[in-house]
Amino acid sequence: MKREATTSTASLVQLTADAADDAALDEIDAIASAAFDVPQFSAREELRRPWTRCWIAREGRRALAFLIAWHVVDELHVLNIATCPRARRRGLATSLMRRSLEYAQQQQVRLLLLEVRRSNRAAIRLYRKLGFTAMGVRPRYYSDNGEDAVEMVLTLDPATGAVQPGRDEIRLEV
């Protein structure tokens, strides 16, 4: 684990497959279980993939939030971001998203992609604040309740890392 940045009293740590211990992986899975109705992944399985990137927000030794993404060629696809319920509304998700954006800029990534539940207005507001735009809808994407997913994208200039302005391709109410 590599210590990186600090947000309020939490520090951001990048977790890699070779530095991931069982306790850290169990913490990620516990946060996912608390945050999602149906956990969609296993942290152990995700970190076995060489293209997986993972950041954790910690307070002391306790993990409070995580972000898991796939870095493939010139794209970073955010798969999961979650905060344990007792630590919400403290800016941890924002800090993790900003850290993934910094990583993307350092790695000359061109596109950041993600899907978000249409009903998750707080997350959509966060992504919009960072510059993401809505590019499409995946009907009945979520298997637990058949809810649609909104596909969102953020385009970066790979040479400078600057966020490129975009516009929504679909209408979204936030």
MOKAKA-V498080 format. One record per residue. N is the residue number from 1. RES is the residue in three letters. SS is DSSP state (alpha for helix, beta for strand, coil for the rest). PSI is psi as a letter, one per 30 degrees, with the letter a starting at -180 (999 if undefined). Layout:
N&RES&SS&PSI, N&RES&SS&PSI
This chain:
1&MET&coil&k, 2&LYS&beta&k, 3&ARG&beta&k, 4&GLU&beta&d, 5&ALA&beta&l, 6&THR&beta&k, 7&THR&beta&k, 8&SER&coil&c, 9&THR&coil&g, 10&ALA&beta&k, 11&SER&beta&k, 12&LEU&beta&k, 13&VAL&beta&k, 14&GLN&beta&k, 15&LEU&beta&k, 16&THR&coil&l, 17&ALA&alpha&e, 18&ASP&alpha&f, 19&ALA&alpha&g, 20&ALA&coil&k, 21&ASP&coil&l, 22&ASP&alpha&e, 23&ALA&alpha&e, 24&ALA&alpha&e, 25&LEU&alpha&e, 26&ASP&alpha&e, 27&GLU&alpha&e, 28&ILE&alpha&e, 29&ASP&alpha&e, 30&ALA&alpha&e, 31&ILE&alpha&e, 32&ALA&alpha&e, 33&SER&alpha&e, 34&ALA&alpha&e, 35&ALA&alpha&e, 36&PHE&coil&k, 37&ASP&coil&e, 38&VAL&coil&j, 39&PRO&coil&k, 40&GLN&coil&g, 41&PHE&coil&l, 42&SER&coil&k, 43&ALA&alpha&e, 44&ARG&alpha&e, 45&GLU&alpha&e, 46&GLU&alpha&e, 47&LEU&alpha&f, 48&ARG&alpha&f, 49&ARG&coil&k, 50&PRO&coil&f, 51&TRP&coil&f, 52&THR&beta&k, 53&ARG&beta&k, 54&CYS&beta&k, 55&TRP&beta&k, 56&ILE&beta&k, 57&ALA&beta&k, 58&ARG&beta&k, 59&GLU&beta&j, 60&GLY&coil&b, 61&ARG&coil&f, 62&ARG&beta&k, 63&ALA&beta&k, 64&LEU&beta&f, 65&ALA&beta&l, 66&PHE&beta&l, 67&LEU&beta&k, 68&ILE&beta&k, 69&ALA&beta&l, 70&TRP&beta&k, 71&HIS&beta&j, 72&VAL&beta&j, 73&VAL&coil&c, 74&ASP&coil&g, 75&GLU&beta&k, 76&LEU&beta&j, 77&HIS&beta&j, 78&VAL&beta&j, 79&LEU&beta&e, 80&ASN&beta&k, 81&ILE&beta&k, 82&ALA&beta&k, 83&THR&beta&k, 84&CYS&coil&k, 85&PRO&alpha&e, 86&ARG&alpha&f, 87&ALA&alpha&g, 88&ARG&coil&l, 89&ARG&coil&g, 90&ARG&coil&g, 91&GLY&coil&g, 92&LEU&alpha&e, 93&ALA&alpha&e, 94&THR&alpha&e, 95&SER&alpha&e, 96&LEU&alpha&e, 97&MET&alpha&e, 98&ARG&alpha&e, 99&ARG&alpha&e, 100&SER&alpha&e, 101&LEU&alpha&e, 102&GLU&alpha&e, 103&TYR&alpha&e, 104&ALA&alpha&e, 105&GLN&alpha&e, 106&GLN&alpha&e, 107&GLN&coil&g, 108&GLN&coil&h, 109&VAL&coil&k, 110&ARG&coil&e, 111&LEU&beta&k, 112&LEU&beta&k, 113&LEU&beta&l, 114&LEU&beta&l, 115&GLU&beta&k, 116&VAL&beta&k, 117&ARG&beta&k, 118&ARG&coil&e, 119&SER&coil&f, 120&ASN&coil&i, 121&ARG&alpha&e, 122&ALA&alpha&e, 123&ALA&alpha&e, 124&ILE&alpha&e, 125&ARG&alpha&e, 126&LEU&alpha&e, 127&TYR&alpha&e, 128&ARG&alpha&e, 129&LYS&alpha&e, 130&LEU&coil&f, 131&GLY&coil&g, 132&PHE&coil&k, 133&THR&beta&l, 134&ALA&beta&k, 135&MET&beta&f, 136&GLY&beta&l, 137&VAL&beta&k, 138&ARG&beta&j, 139&PRO&coil&k, 140&ARG&coil&h, 141&TYR&coil&e, 142&TYR&coil&k, 143&SER&coil&f, 144&ASP&coil&e, 145&ASN&coil&g, 146&GLY&coil&g, 147&GLU&coil&k, 148&ASP&coil&l, 149&ALA&beta&k, 150&VAL&beta&k, 151&GLU&beta&k, 152&MET&beta&l, 153&VAL&beta&k, 154&LEU&beta&k, 155&THR&beta&k, 156&LEU&beta&k, 157&ASP&coil&j, 158&PRO&coil&f, 159&ALA&coil&e, 160&THR&coil&f, 161&GLY&coil&g, 162&ALA&coil&k, 163&VAL&beta&k, 164&GLN&beta&k, 165&PRO&coil&k, 166&GLY&coil&l, 167&ARG&coil&l, 168&ASP&coil&k, 169&GLU&coil&f, 170&ILE&coil&l, 171&ARG&coil&k, 172&LEU&coil&k, 173&GLU&coil&k, 174&VAL&coil&999
